Structures are given as structure tokens and as C-alpha cells.
Amino acid sequence: MPAYDPRTALVIVDLQNDFADPTGSLYVRGGEEVVPVANTERMRARAEGALVIYTQDWHPPHTPHFAVDGGIWPVHCVQETWGAAFHPELTVDGDVLRKGTDGRDGYSAFSVRDPLSGTVEATELERILRAASIERLIVTGLATDYCVVETVSDARMLGFDVGVVADGIRAVDLDDGDGDRAISRMRDAGADFA
């Protein structure tokens, strides 16, 4: 089990209906199983004074991120829809960082990328963490091979220690083995798994 303290932040990644509910438009197989794991980690984090942050995909109705507009993904997590809402069994009691609000790709919680120009800009997450003197992140959520691996990779590049809750992630596996490759990539970047 990961250890928490006031210099640790739990980052709960994209536990939203479109990903974590079997009827969601981009359902991640087993995604609903991550919700109770995240809730348990949240309770443990709060008990030790750790920061808890939730990320949320929050797309406009049209974006180059979606297949109908030239991207690769089905329409998902459109602002103010059921699909974009957090899974109803997830306890949400911390800061929420919304990604993709203006049509940019938001795989990592630390950055957004314009799908047309490729320009990358930082989100406010690093500022929030530095202001709170956070040194270590614990990560759980969806999906292993997209938003989790990108968030973990960016966190390591920024110098944060990172632990990943092994039971608290699931992969899309668009191509067979994507989830396993993402786990290897996170380990190679120096993330611990508990």
C-alpha cells in the first residue's frame, strides 16, 4: 500500500461515466472496479493530511480529438453531460482539474496539446503541487495507456516521486499489449507500483 503524508498528493485520473461505466461511450473494461480502489486511497490520503486532486476530461461538443472531427476517439466526456460526470460512486471532495476544455488534447494532467498545431502548454497542476510543497504523487484512475501513463511520465520529468496504485488502473488496449507497454514505460521512468 502506498504511504501518504502532507508532502504527498493523490491524483485520481478521469473516473468519469464515459470511461468507468459499461454504457459509457469510451468504456474502459473494468473501469468501474477502479472506483472503490480510488475511494479507499482517498480515505487513506485524507487521514494522513495528503492533498487529493481529481482530473476530469471536459471536452466541447466538437474537437479534433474526436473521430467525427478528424481525431481517433468517439465523442466522450462532453461538458455538462452524463458521460463527463464523475462516476456516481466516486467520492469527490478535492480540487478538480479539467482537461481539454477548449478542444485541446489533455492526456496528461500536467499539459494540454493543440491537436492541429502540436503546441503544448502546461495546466495549473504543477503550480498547485509546488504551492502545496508536494514532493510525491500517488496515481490511480483511467486509462493506464493514455492519461495515467502521460500524467506519470510528466510528473517524473518534473522531478516528482511517483507511486502508481497497481489495482487502481485499467487500460484501453486499443492495440493488444498497450497497457503492459504503458506499465513498462512508467517503471522505466522511475515510478513505483504498490
N, C-alpha and C positions, 0 to 999 in steps of 0.2 A: 504494500500500500504506500502511495506517495505521502511524504511528510509535508505539513503545512506550518507556516509561521507568518508573521506580519510582513516579511520581505518576499512572500510568495503570492502569486496570483493564479487563480483557477480560471482558465479560459474555456468556456463552453461554446463550441462551434456549431452554429446553424442547426439547432434541433427544432426544425420547423416542420409543419404538416406536410409540405410538398416532398420533403426528404424522409421524414420519420413515420409517416402514416402510409399503410399499404395502398390507400386510394390516392396518394399524392401524385402529382404529375411527373416527379423525378424521384420516385421512391427508391431508397437505398435498402436493399434486402437486409432485414434485421435491424433497421434503423430504430424501430420502436424499443428494442432491447437496450439501447444506449441511454434512454431517458432515465430509468431508475438508477443506473450507474452514475449519471451526472448528478442526480438529486442527492445520492449518498455522498459523492465528493463535495458537493456544495455544503452539506451539513458539516462535514469534517473540516472544510476550509473555514467556514464561519466560526466554528468552535475554537479555532486557533488564531483568529484575527487576520486571516488572509483576505486579499481582495478577490472579488468574483466579478468576472466580465462575461457578457453574453454577446456573441456575434449573430447577426441576422442579415441574410440576403434580403434586399429590399429594392427590387427592380421596377422600373417604369414598364408600362404595358408593351412598349416596343423598344428593343435594344439590339445592336449587332451581336449580342451574346446569345440571342435566341435563333433557332433554326429558321423560323418564319421570316427573320430579318437578316439572314445570311450567316448566322453562327452555327453552333453544333448542338445546342441544348433545346429541349422542349421548353415552352413557356412555363416558368416556375417562379414562385416567390414574388408575385406582382404585388406592389404596395397596396396595403389595406384589404387584401384578400385572405380567405381562409388558408390558402396554401402558404402565405408568407407568415402567418401567425405561428408563434411558438406552439409546440405540441402541448395539448391541454394538461397533460400530467407532469410537465416540467415546471418546477418551482423557479420563478423568475423574480429575483429580489436584488439585482445589482445593476450596474451600468450596462446599457445595450449599445453596441457599436454596429450601426447599419452600414452594409456594403452594397455597392452597385446602384446607389440611389439615383445617379444621373446617367445610367446606361453603361458605365464602365464595368469591366470585369473586376470582381472582388474576391478572388480565390483566397489570398492571404488576408488575415485580419490587419496586417501592417501596411498593405498597399493596394492601390487600385490601378488598373491599366486600361487605357483607351484602346478598344479592340480595332480601331481603324488606324490610328497613328502609332500605336505601341508605346505611347508616353506613359510612364509610371510615376505616380505620386504617392506620398505617404498618407496614411489615415492618421487619426489622432491617437491611436493606441500606444505608440511608443512614448508620446508625451505624457499620457495618463500614467503609464507604468513608471517612467522616470520620476514624475512628480510624487509618486507614492513610494519611492525608493525600493521598487521591486527589483529583485535580482534573479528570481527563478519563476518559471511558468510551469503549471501542470495543465495539460491539454486533453480534452475529451470532446467527442462530437462527430459530425459528419462533414464530408466524407473523407475517409483515410487518404484516398488517392487524388484528392483535389484540395479542398480548403484546409484540411488538417495538415497534410504534408507541406503545403505552401506556408501556412502560419508557423509551423515548427521550424522550417528552413530559414525563414526570415528572422525568427526570434534568435536562432543560433548565430546567424550572420551579424545580428545587432549585439551579440555578446551575452544574451540571457542563457542561463542554465535552463534546460527543458526536460520535463518528465512527461511521458505520454501514458495515459491510462489504457493499458492493453485491452481490457474488457470493454472499454468505453469508446470504441471506434468501429466503424464498418466502412467497407469500400463499395464504390460503384462497380468497379471491374468492367469498365467499358470494353477493354481488351483483357482477356484472361491473364491473371497474374499482376494486374496493375496495383492492387492492394499490397501484395507481397513486395513488389518493387518499391512502393512508397515507404513501407516499413523499413526496408533496407536503406533507402535514401535518408530517412530520419536517423537511423542508427549511425550511418556513416557521418552525418552532420554532428553527431555527439549527443543526441537525445537518449535519455534513459527510458526504459519501459518497465512499468510496475503492474 
